[in-house]
Amino acid sequence: MMKKHNFSAGPCILPQQVLEKASQAVLNFNNSNLSLIEISHRSKDFVAVMDKAQALVKELLQVPDGYSVLFLQGGASTQFLMTAINLLKTSGNAAYINTGTWSTKAIKEAKRYGEINIIASSEDKNFSYIPKDYRSSEDADYLHFTSNNTIFGTQFHEFPKVSKDTMLVCDMSSDIFSRKIDVSKFDLIYAGAQKNMGPAGTTLVIIKDKILNKTGRDIPTMLDYTTHISKGSMFNTPPVFPIYVSMLTLEWLKNNGGVDNIEKLNNAKAQLLYSEIDRNPLFKGVAAVEDRSKMNVTFVLTDESKQETFDKLWNDAGINGLKGHRSVGGYRASIYNALPIESVRVLVNTMQELENTL
């Protein structure tokens, strides 16, 4: 069977050993002769999974004291409204930086709960760059941004700065655990699992405890972060399988040198692919060079007549998930943590093969 090189944007590639352990747990978890997905979430075995997953997040990201780590449901999309309803005061305002589809959706949800100011946007150039010259008002309750833009292939390489009275909130769904971050600079981080962490179905939230209960709102129980903190992410039945696979992936990351090492590998993969895009006359990048994502590489052909030939080359090479999003077109190579550099080399080879047909 031909090896597949999976560049899917999400759900995406997971480490092979994680898939093997997860499949075994579905059949027989901890030698119990029971499946992981049929035992109680309050059983000793699953509570240990939840505890370990939370501990690994804290260890790998060096989460300071005073923060809670949650595994919730509803994807990052539910966080678009949870962040607003938990942090936006009834008479307050929030600042948003709009750099793509997901920040646009976050803005739409937040507007239901109060005054939202878009302080910077790259929509004027189809989100192909990260805005640089912006300031958040000092009275904003929080500033929200999306660190990496999966669809358009841009990424914040420097994070926004806020005043001491403004909270910093970030959607890190597509680059969490891919690079070192200083969690203490953030008040709330959230991320859907299905990029660098696990399968779709759970969402990681890292939240500074002292920022809660200050909005003056009557927050529905299920949408209140304090509910989930007090119940250890088990207010209702958690998504046991995605949390278990996320735990395995974080364990894999730890055993492979942690975030420090994976950042070096990610930089090498991005450098290899972008170098070929810039060198090869048949391709050009979509995103502004200084804002290029190290997770989602977007590029197009300079000669559309070569599309059929190139598509056949990469399909024949066992490459999966390379087609670009309809908003951008062309191609998108998602090079998340679990994608080996060998797969990037295969893609680069197909690009060079296309050049050799000239």
HELIX and SHEET records of a PDB file:
HELIX    1   1 GLN A   16  LEU A   27  1                                  12    
HELIX    2   2 PHE A   29  ASN A   31  5                                   3    
HELIX    3   3 LEU A   36  GLU A   38  5                                   3    
HELIX    4   4 LYS A   44  LEU A   61  1                                  18    
HELIX    5   5 GLY A   75  LEU A   87  1                                  13    
HELIX    6   6 THR A  101  ALA A  110  1                                  10    
HELIX    7   7 GLU A  123  LYS A  125  5                                   3    
HELIX    8   8 VAL A  183  LYS A  185  5                                   3    
HELIX    9   9 ASP A  209  ILE A  211  5                                   3    
HELIX   10  10 THR A  221  LEU A  223  5                                   3    
HELIX   11  11 TYR A  225  SER A  230  1                                   6    
HELIX   12  12 VAL A  240  ASN A  255  1                                  16    
HELIX   13  13 GLY A  258  ARG A  279  1                                  22    
HELIX   14  14 VAL A  289  ASP A  291  5                                   3    
HELIX   15  15 GLU A  304  LYS A  306  5                                   3    
HELIX   16  16 GLN A  307  ASP A  316  1                                  10    
HELIX   17  17 ILE A  341  ASN A  356  1                                  16    
SHEET    1   A 2 HIS A   5  ASN A   6  0                                        
SHEET    2   A 2 ILE A 319  ASN A 320  1                                        
SHEET    1   B 7 TYR A  67  LEU A  72  0                                        
SHEET    2   B 7 THR A 203  LYS A 208 -1                                        
SHEET    3   B 7 LEU A 188  GLY A 192 -1                                        
SHEET    4   B 7 MET A 167  ASP A 171  1                                        
SHEET    5   B 7 TYR A 142  THR A 146  1                                        
SHEET    6   B 7 ASN A  93  ASN A  98  1                                        
SHEET    7   B 7 GLU A 115  SER A 121  1                                        
SHEET    1   C 2 ASN A 148  ASN A 149  0                                        
SHEET    2   C 2 THR A 154  GLN A 155 -1                                        
SHEET    1   D 3 PHE A 283  GLY A 285  0                                        
SHEET    2   D 3 ASN A 296  LEU A 301 -1                                        
SHEET    3   D 3 TYR A 331  SER A 334 -1                                        
END                                                                             
